[in-house]
Amino acid sequence: MGLAVVTGAGSGIGAVIARHAAKAGYRVALWDVDEVSVREVAADIGESAVARKVDVTSEPSVVAAFEALDEAPALVVNNAGLVRFGPLRTLSLDDWEAVLKVNLTGTFLVSRQAAAMMEPASGGAIVNIASINGIAAAPNAGAYTATKAAVIRLTEQMALEWGPAGIRVNTVAPGLILAGMSDAIYADEQVREQRQAQVPLGRLGTAEQVADCVLFLGSAGAAYITGQVLAVDGGLTKSALRNLARPKTVDSVGL
Ligand SMILES: NC(=O)c1ccc[n+]([C@@H]2O[C@H](COP(=O)([O-])OP(=O)(O)OC[C@H]3O[C@@H](n4cnc5c(N)ncnc54)[C@H](O)[C@@H]3O)[C@@H](O)[C@H]2O)c1
């Protein structure tokens, strides 16, 4: 299977992606700015996992991490992410820039370094973790939403530029996932129930379901798929019209 690199692998969805990659037979490089947690996750996975402190917003840190790899990665997952909530009118510039740096600049820096190693190795797969916030706006999430939308377009750009080198680049857009940065939201039972009621499949998603999708996009089964965004969201982003009011008399029309 070769080597997989997972950024933000010290917690939440990234840790689960790294575990699944190891189970699928990859050797896994787990990168995170939080050295303690990423070492714990790697130790738990076992011999096939190596942890490293990497700040995806720092070009020297990213370049050094790639230089330390003993082979070109077959799969790179840009999962490191940051959210800062607040209305656009009052969001601090520091918060805006922090989110932009991790979610967008980090994805850019890691991906182009990955491509530089993958090209002479005849290709590879990059999977960028965006969000359904990159597909639709949400209250108080303006910085996050803008960066995740940009990740979706950046994915298309990378697929275009690097396709001839055999490098496939796709986005996974997780929806309402019971893991990582959303744990605090779903600790509120009422919020959880209200949110899952809006999902056509009627439930929250799991980090495992996101990881399955990432591994599919990295696999030979996805050999002809590039530049795409795959929402793992139980149908949420395709159901914007579900709550429109309708008079009873036109119910049979279904508009
Ligand atoms: N949990 C959700 O509901 C959800 C939904 C949609 C998308 N996502 C996306 O999934 C990804 C993982 O999120 P999560 O929920 O597991 O969050 P999380 O906060 O548990 O994990 C994010 C990880 O990224 C690391 N990180 C932050 N800045 C970094 C940097 N500069 N360099 C390297 N690592 C850094 C953190 O230390 C952390 O381990 C993110 O990109 C997030 O935007 C999550």
The ligand as an SDF file (V2000), in Angstrom:
LIG
                    3D

 44 48  0  0  0  0  0  0  0  0999 V2000
  -15.7810   17.3250   13.5230 N   0  0  0  0  0  0  0  0  0  0  0  0
  -16.6090   17.7960   12.6180 C   0  0  0  0  0  0  0  0  0  0  0  0
  -17.8270   17.8660   12.8250 O   0  0  0  0  0  0  0  0  0  0  0  0
  -16.1090   18.2480   11.2730 C   0  0  0  0  0  0  0  0  0  0  0  0
  -17.0600   18.5410   10.2850 C   0  0  0  0  0  0  0  0  0  0  0  0
  -16.6180   18.9720    9.0540 C   0  0  0  0  0  0  0  0  0  0  0  0
  -15.2490   19.0790    8.7960 C   0  0  0  0  0  0  0  0  0  0  0  0
  -14.3430   18.8130    9.7850 N   0  0  0  0  0  0  0  0  0  0  0  0
  -12.9200   18.9410    9.4420 C   0  0  0  0  0  0  0  0  0  0  0  0
  -12.2630   17.7350    9.7720 O   0  0  0  0  0  0  0  0  0  0  0  0
  -10.8960   18.0150   10.1030 C   0  0  0  0  0  0  0  0  0  0  0  0
  -10.5780   17.3940   11.4510 C   0  0  0  0  0  0  0  0  0  0  0  0
  -11.3690   18.0370   12.4390 O   0  0  0  0  0  0  0  0  0  0  0  0
  -11.6850   17.4240   13.8700 P   0  0  0  0  0  0  0  0  0  0  0  0
  -13.1340   17.5800   14.1120 O   0  0  0  0  0  0  0  0  0  0  0  0
  -11.0600   16.0860   14.0120 O   0  0  0  0  0  0  0  0  0  0  0  0
  -10.9710   18.5390   14.7670 O   0  0  0  0  0  0  0  0  0  0  0  0
   -9.8680   18.4520   15.9060 P   0  0  0  0  0  0  0  0  0  0  0  0
   -9.7670   19.8140   16.4500 O   0  0  0  0  0  0  0  0  0  0  0  0
  -10.1660   17.3240   16.8310 O   0  0  0  0  0  0  0  0  0  0  0  0
   -8.5530   18.0740   15.0880 O   0  0  0  0  0  0  0  0  0  0  0  0
   -7.8210   19.0070   14.3480 C   0  0  0  0  0  0  0  0  0  0  0  0
   -6.3480   18.6640   14.5090 C   0  0  0  0  0  0  0  0  0  0  0  0
   -5.5870   19.5770   13.6970 O   0  0  0  0  0  0  0  0  0  0  0  0
   -4.4330   19.9330   14.4490 C   0  0  0  0  0  0  0  0  0  0  0  0
   -3.8840   21.2030   13.9780 N   0  0  0  0  0  0  0  0  0  0  0  0
   -4.3960   22.4530   14.1730 C   0  0  0  0  0  0  0  0  0  0  0  0
   -3.5630   23.3670   13.6780 N   0  0  0  0  0  0  0  0  0  0  0  0
   -2.5140   22.7020   13.1350 C   0  0  0  0  0  0  0  0  0  0  0  0
   -1.3160   23.0920   12.4840 C   0  0  0  0  0  0  0  0  0  0  0  0
   -1.0210   24.3910   12.2910 N   0  0  0  0  0  0  0  0  0  0  0  0
   -0.4550   22.1390   12.0430 N   0  0  0  0  0  0  0  0  0  0  0  0
   -0.7370   20.8290   12.2530 C   0  0  0  0  0  0  0  0  0  0  0  0
   -1.8260   20.3900   12.8950 N   0  0  0  0  0  0  0  0  0  0  0  0
   -2.7020   21.3200   13.3350 C   0  0  0  0  0  0  0  0  0  0  0  0
   -4.9210   20.0220   15.8910 C   0  0  0  0  0  0  0  0  0  0  0  0
   -3.8440   19.9680   16.8210 O   0  0  0  0  0  0  0  0  0  0  0  0
   -5.8530   18.8230   15.9690 C   0  0  0  0  0  0  0  0  0  0  0  0
   -5.1810   17.6480   16.3780 O   0  0  0  0  0  0  0  0  0  0  0  0
  -10.7590   19.5350   10.0760 C   0  0  0  0  0  0  0  0  0  0  0  0
  -10.2070   19.9390    8.8380 O   0  0  0  0  0  0  0  0  0  0  0  0
  -12.1850   20.0140   10.2110 C   0  0  0  0  0  0  0  0  0  0  0  0
  -12.3580   21.2970    9.6700 O   0  0  0  0  0  0  0  0  0  0  0  0
  -14.7470   18.4020   11.0080 C   0  0  0  0  0  0  0  0  0  0  0  0
  1  2  1  0
  2  3  2  0
  2  4  1  0
  4  5  1  0
  4 44  2  0
  5  6  2  0
  6  7  1  0
  7  8  2  0
  8  9  1  0
  8 44  1  0
  9 10  1  0
  9 42  1  0
 10 11  1  0
 11 12  1  0
 11 40  1  0
 12 13  1  0
 13 14  1  0
 14 15  2  0
 14 16  1  0
 14 17  1  0
 17 18  1  0
 18 19  2  0
 18 20  1  0
 18 21  1  0
 21 22  1  0
 22 23  1  0
 23 24  1  0
 23 38  1  0
 24 25  1  0
 25 26  1  0
 25 36  1  0
 26 27  1  0
 26 35  1  0
 27 28  2  0
 28 29  1  0
 29 30  1  0
 29 35  2  0
 30 31  1  0
 30 32  2  0
 32 33  1  0
 33 34  2  0
 34 35  1  0
 36 37  1  0
 36 38  1  0
 38 39  1  0
 40 41  1  0
 40 42  1  0
 42 43  1  0
M  CHG  2   8   1  16  -1
M  END
$$$$
